Amino acid sequence: MPLKLEIITPERTVYDEVVEEVIAPGSEGMLGILPHHAPLFTLLGSGELRIKRGGMEQAIAVFGGFMDVRADRVTVLTDAAENAEEIDDQRAQAAREAAQKALELAAGSANATEGARAKASLFRALVRIRVSERRRRPR
Amino acid sequence: MPSERELRQRARSIKNIQQVTRAMQLVAASKMRRAQAAVLASRPYEERLRTVLNDLAPFAEPDDHALLAHREVKNVLVILVTTDRGLVGPMNVNLLRAAVKFADERPAVSYVAVGRKGINGLRRLGARVVAEFAGLTDRPTTVDTNPIARIAQEEFLTERVDEVHVAFTRFVNTLRQVPTIRRVLPLVPEDEDLDALPPLQYLFEPDAVGVLEQVLPRLVELAVFQALLESKASQYSAQMVAMRSATDAARDIIADLTLAANKARQTRITKEMLEIASGAEALAKG
């Protein structure tokens, strides 16, 4: 039985293929989805979504949203999604450094919002870096 | 009767206008292609999110979340999405007229005005405007549109309004854009489609209410985002069409003026010939 995976953001459809397995960053932890999975609706965290297809593994960075799982299809609705090829490695590294600096600054002040924002952008940069590194050493 | 010289001058100035409208037509056409692609690419997300609301409906009661609450409708908020600039044919006027008609059938209506044309139109009408947004980019993202959605949610959650609608120009195709008013709040699942009923055994992570709390605000944000994209695509389509008909009209006027000028020239030459001929005749007789 095939498993159809769609990854959709408000701006565009990022991925639409039949796959063998999906490993997704659910809000409660990583989730492995194979065909015939029980119907499930879950919130997504930010992280790398791994796709197994034809013996290859591919990673896509997703940032929040939802995943709707049925026996024969998986629909990911996420705020933003980026293929490994689309990620600018240097920009991601620069973003990480900027976020780390912002985090240190925020730690000094009492502004909780600033700290949370810096933490979130640091996390996003780390996800991008991890996904783009996966592209360079395929398994 | 204007002189031949005047006619030629007028044709020349119309030609200059035609060059301007043709340039504007080309600019609008390229922006139109981008805006149309954006609106088409964004539709799948909205459609999917709507089906999610339908799927969740059997597991949620209207009391489970404030954004689902049905109240007696006393106050209504309309998010009116217009363009910042004119030269888009009757698009803004049609939408404003539809919104006014809509408001007349309802009790107290207040507005969130998006786009300068809507802001000015509502000011002229003396309507109650809660917030104004102008100068949105040509390629809006959810970051640009979420503040609009946030105001709508606040108004609804504080019970200042009991319903929220969004009025925008829906993009059908390049020649057709339709004024549309769609309800945003309270959120209601669409009519049950028996084939599309969700499975009975549905797992939620973390749980149904936790999922609702994330999904519902997103639906509101998306309805606003989608309306903005539709409006942008309509704007540039309408502008392209308006500028094309202006260019065509200029071509017709130039043709008419040139014909009139040529006729005037012909008349003048004929008259001169007659004068010369009759002069020669008079000399011969004398």
Boltz contact constraints between the chains, C-beta under 6 A:
constraints:
  - contact:
      token1: [A, 8]
      token2: [B, 44]
      max_distance: 6.0
  - contact:
      token1: [A, 8]
      token2: [B, 45]
      max_distance: 6.0
  - contact:
      token1: [A, 10]
      token2: [B, 42]
      max_distance: 6.0
  - contact:
      token1: [A, 10]
      token2: [B, 45]
      max_distance: 6.0
  - contact:
      token1: [A, 10]
      token2: [B, 142]
      max_distance: 6.0
  - contact:
      token1: [A, 10]
      token2: [B, 225]
      max_distance: 6.0
  - contact:
      token1: [A, 12]
      token2: [B, 41]
      max_distance: 6.0
  - contact:
      token1: [A, 13]
      token2: [B, 44]
      max_distance: 6.0
  - contact:
      token1: [A, 26]
      token2: [B, 205]
      max_distance: 6.0
  - contact:
      token1: [A, 28]
      token2: [B, 205]
      max_distance: 6.0
  - contact:
      token1: [A, 39]
      token2: [B, 199]
      max_distance: 6.0
  - contact:
      token1: [A, 39]
      token2: [B, 202]
      max_distance: 6.0
  - contact:
      token1: [A, 40]
      token2: [B, 203]
      max_distance: 6.0
  - contact:
      token1: [A, 41]
      token2: [B, 204]
      max_distance: 6.0
  - contact:
      token1: [A, 41]
      token2: [B, 211]
      max_distance: 6.0
  - contact:
      token1: [A, 42]
      token2: [B, 205]
      max_distance: 6.0
  - contact:
      token1: [A, 43]
      token2: [B, 214]
      max_distance: 6.0
  - contact:
      token1: [A, 75]
      token2: [B, 48]
      max_distance: 6.0
  - contact:
      token1: [A, 77]
      token2: [B, 48]
      max_distance: 6.0
